[in-house]
Amino acid sequence: MPASDLALRRQQAPAGGSMSQSRQEDHEIIRECLTGDEDAFAALVGRHQERAFWAAYRVVGNAEAARDVAQEAFVRVWRALERFDFSMAFTTWLYRITVNLAIDHLRRNKRHKGVDIEVLREGLADGGHDIAPQYRESQRELSGRVRAVLATLDEKYRTVLALRDLEGLSSKQISDISGISHATVRWRLHVARKQFRESWDRLESRRANEARARLQRTTDTNTDTPLSS
């Protein structure tokens, strides 16, 4: 597996429990929400707020903006809950709302470039306190490099790649969320992966060259230093 693909896989969101069981539980909570139970809606938000944040973050690349997008997504959910289609999973609906809001945010803020490192200090979504400190540091560095490369992609390619290779959604789910055909999803994913690999290879090549240059400077310094008598 190419290094770029491995880097993406290591950033993928962790798998949850049984999808059908989770879907059924969501539907039961939504039915309670429809009776006016605000505690039930708070429970629904609690179950999915982290998922919404990461879906938004992987599109906008900024922690503060991602929180705003996720918050607005749940506001939209609350307002439209009476129109929820019980034939679909709540997560599919939530992703659709969140991703569309995230894309709207990008379009309104085209000047925003790069990746906010705040989220790296918070750790990866699947990070735990029992992980060795040196491993956490390595994961943070890898996460930063992956997000920096993602930030170079056009939004339509970045969104598909993030949903498929980071969130682990199927092409059909992405099609349902984004409102584009399954064939278009597969084509954009192909292009996104190609662009990601090319950008990743350039980044890694630059890092290797910089490391060699640092090593050469250190060697030259040691060679030029006279030996003590």
C-alpha positions as CSV (number, residue, x, y, z in Angstrom):
1,M,0.0,0.0,0.0
2,P,1.4,3.4,-0.9
3,A,2.5,5.6,2.0
4,S,-0.1,8.2,1.1
5,D,-2.9,5.6,1.3
6,L,-1.6,4.3,4.6
7,A,-1.5,7.8,6.0
8,L,-5.2,8.3,5.1
9,R,-6.2,5.0,6.5
10,R,-4.5,5.8,9.8
11,Q,-6.7,8.9,10.1
12,Q,-10.0,7.0,9.4
13,A,-12.7,7.4,12.0
14,P,-13.2,4.4,14.2
15,A,-16.0,2.0,13.4
16,G,-19.0,2.1,15.8
17,G,-21.3,-0.6,16.9
18,S,-24.0,-2.4,14.9
19,M,-25.3,0.0,12.2
20,S,-28.8,-1.4,12.2
21,Q,-29.1,-1.3,16.0
22,S,-27.8,2.3,16.1
23,R,-30.2,3.3,13.3
24,Q,-33.1,1.8,15.2
25,E,-32.1,3.5,18.4
26,D,-31.9,6.9,16.6
27,H,-35.3,6.4,15.2
28,E,-36.8,5.7,18.6
29,I,-35.2,8.8,20.0
30,I,-36.5,10.9,17.1
31,R,-40.0,9.7,17.7
32,E,-39.6,10.9,21.3
33,C,-38.3,14.2,20.0
34,L,-41.4,14.6,17.9
35,T,-43.6,14.5,21.0
36,G,-41.8,17.6,22.2
37,D,-39.3,15.8,24.4
38,E,-36.3,18.2,24.5
39,D,-34.2,15.8,26.7
40,A,-34.6,13.2,23.9
41,F,-33.1,15.8,21.4
42,A,-30.3,16.5,23.8
43,A,-29.6,12.8,23.8
44,L,-29.6,12.7,20.0
45,V,-27.1,15.5,19.9
46,G,-24.9,13.8,22.4
47,R,-24.9,10.6,20.3
48,H,-23.8,12.4,17.1
49,Q,-22.2,15.8,17.9
50,E,-18.6,14.4,17.6
51,R,-19.5,12.7,14.3
52,A,-20.9,16.0,13.0
53,F,-17.8,18.0,14.2
54,W,-15.4,15.7,12.4
55,A,-17.5,15.6,9.2
56,A,-17.4,19.4,9.2
57,Y,-13.8,19.6,10.2
58,R,-12.6,17.3,7.4
59,V,-14.3,19.7,4.9
60,V,-13.4,23.1,6.4
61,G,-10.1,22.3,8.1
62,N,-10.7,24.7,11.0
63,A,-11.8,23.6,14.5
64,E,-13.8,26.7,15.4
65,A,-15.6,26.8,12.0
66,A,-16.3,23.1,12.3
67,R,-17.9,23.6,15.7
68,D,-20.1,26.4,14.3
69,V,-21.1,24.2,11.3
70,A,-21.9,21.3,13.6
71,Q,-24.0,23.5,15.9
72,E,-25.9,25.0,13.0
73,A,-26.5,21.4,11.6
74,F,-28.3,20.4,14.7
75,V,-30.3,23.6,14.7
76,R,-31.4,22.7,11.1
77,V,-32.1,19.1,12.3
78,W,-34.4,20.4,15.1
79,R,-36.3,22.7,12.8
80,A,-36.8,20.0,10.1
81,L,-37.3,17.0,12.4
82,E,-41.0,16.7,11.5
83,R,-40.0,16.0,7.9
84,F,-37.5,13.3,8.8
85,D,-37.8,10.2,6.5
86,F,-37.7,7.1,8.7
87,S,-36.7,5.0,5.7
88,M,-33.2,6.5,5.9
89,A,-30.6,6.5,8.6
90,F,-30.4,9.6,10.8
91,T,-26.6,9.7,10.2
92,T,-27.1,10.0,6.4
93,W,-29.4,12.9,6.9
94,L,-27.1,14.5,9.5
95,Y,-24.1,14.1,7.2
96,R,-26.0,15.7,4.3
97,I,-26.9,18.7,6.3
98,T,-23.5,19.1,7.9
99,V,-21.5,18.6,4.7
100,N,-23.7,21.1,2.8
101,L,-23.3,23.7,5.5
102,A,-19.5,23.0,5.5
103,I,-19.3,23.6,1.8
104,D,-21.4,26.7,2.1
105,H,-18.9,27.9,4.7
106,L,-16.0,27.4,2.4
107,R,-17.7,29.3,-0.4
108,R,-18.4,32.2,1.9
109,N,-14.8,32.2,3.1
110,K,-12.7,31.5,0.1
111,R,-9.8,33.4,1.6
112,H,-9.3,30.8,4.3
113,K,-6.4,28.6,3.5
114,G,-4.4,26.1,5.4
115,V,-5.2,24.0,8.4
116,D,-6.0,25.0,12.0
117,I,-3.7,23.1,14.3
118,E,-6.0,23.5,17.4
119,V,-7.6,20.2,16.7
120,L,-4.3,18.5,16.7
121,R,-3.8,19.5,20.4
122,E,-7.1,17.9,21.2
123,G,-6.0,14.6,19.7
124,L,-7.4,12.4,17.1
125,A,-11.1,11.3,17.3
126,D,-10.0,7.8,18.3
127,G,-7.1,8.9,20.6
128,G,-7.1,7.7,24.1
129,H,-5.2,8.7,27.3
130,D,-3.6,5.2,27.5
131,I,-1.7,5.7,24.3
132,A,2.1,6.2,24.8
133,P,3.1,9.9,24.7
134,Q,5.6,9.3,21.9
135,Y,2.9,7.5,19.8
136,R,0.4,10.4,20.4
137,E,3.0,12.9,19.2
138,S,3.6,10.8,16.1
139,Q,-0.1,10.6,15.4
140,R,-0.5,14.4,15.8
141,E,2.3,15.0,13.4
142,L,0.9,12.6,10.8
143,S,-2.6,14.1,11.3
144,G,-1.2,17.5,10.6
145,R,0.5,16.4,7.4
146,V,-2.6,14.6,6.2
147,R,-4.8,17.7,6.8
148,A,-2.3,20.0,5.2
149,V,-2.5,17.9,2.0
150,L,-6.3,17.7,2.2
151,A,-6.4,21.5,2.4
152,T,-4.7,21.7,-1.1
153,L,-7.6,19.8,-2.8
154,D,-10.6,21.4,-4.4
155,E,-13.6,21.3,-2.1
156,K,-15.6,18.8,-4.2
157,Y,-12.7,16.3,-4.2
158,R,-11.7,17.0,-0.6
159,T,-15.3,16.3,0.6
160,V,-15.6,13.0,-1.2
161,L,-12.2,11.8,-0.1
162,A,-12.8,12.8,3.5
163,L,-16.2,11.1,3.7
164,R,-14.9,7.9,2.0
165,D,-11.4,7.4,3.3
166,L,-11.6,9.3,6.7
167,E,-15.2,8.8,7.7
168,G,-15.5,5.3,6.1
169,L,-18.8,6.0,4.3
170,S,-19.7,3.9,1.2
171,S,-20.0,5.5,-2.2
172,K,-23.7,5.1,-2.1
173,Q,-24.0,6.9,1.3
174,I,-21.8,9.7,-0.1
175,S,-24.1,9.9,-3.2
176,D,-27.2,10.1,-0.9
177,I,-25.5,12.8,1.3
178,S,-24.1,15.0,-1.5
179,G,-26.9,14.5,-4.0
180,I,-24.6,13.5,-6.9
181,S,-24.7,10.3,-8.8
182,H,-22.8,7.1,-7.7
183,A,-20.7,7.3,-10.8
184,T,-19.7,10.9,-10.1
185,V,-18.8,10.0,-6.5
186,R,-16.5,7.2,-7.8
187,W,-14.9,9.5,-10.4
188,R,-14.3,12.3,-7.9
189,L,-12.9,9.8,-5.5
190,H,-10.5,8.5,-8.2
191,V,-9.3,12.0,-9.0
192,A,-9.1,13.0,-5.3
193,R,-6.9,10.0,-4.4
194,K,-4.7,10.7,-7.4
195,Q,-4.3,14.3,-6.3
196,F,-3.7,13.4,-2.7
197,R,-1.0,10.9,-3.6
198,E,0.8,13.5,-5.8
199,S,0.6,16.2,-3.1
200,W,1.7,13.7,-0.4
201,D,4.7,12.5,-2.5
202,R,5.7,16.2,-3.0
203,L,5.4,16.9,0.7
204,E,7.4,13.8,1.7
205,S,10.0,14.5,-0.9
206,R,10.4,18.0,0.5
207,R,10.6,16.7,4.1
208,A,13.3,14.2,3.0
209,N,15.3,16.9,1.3
210,E,15.1,19.2,4.3
211,A,16.2,16.3,6.6
212,R,19.2,15.6,4.3
213,A,20.1,19.3,4.2
214,R,20.0,19.5,8.1
215,L,22.2,16.4,8.3
216,Q,24.7,17.8,5.8
217,R,24.9,21.1,7.8
218,T,25.5,19.1,11.0
219,T,28.2,17.0,9.3
220,D,29.9,20.1,7.8
221,T,29.9,21.9,11.2
222,N,31.4,18.9,12.9
223,T,34.1,18.6,10.2
224,D,35.0,22.3,10.5
225,T,35.3,22.2,14.3
226,P,39.0,21.8,15.2
227,L,39.9,18.9,17.6
228,S,41.0,19.9,21.1
229,S,44.7,19.3,21.8
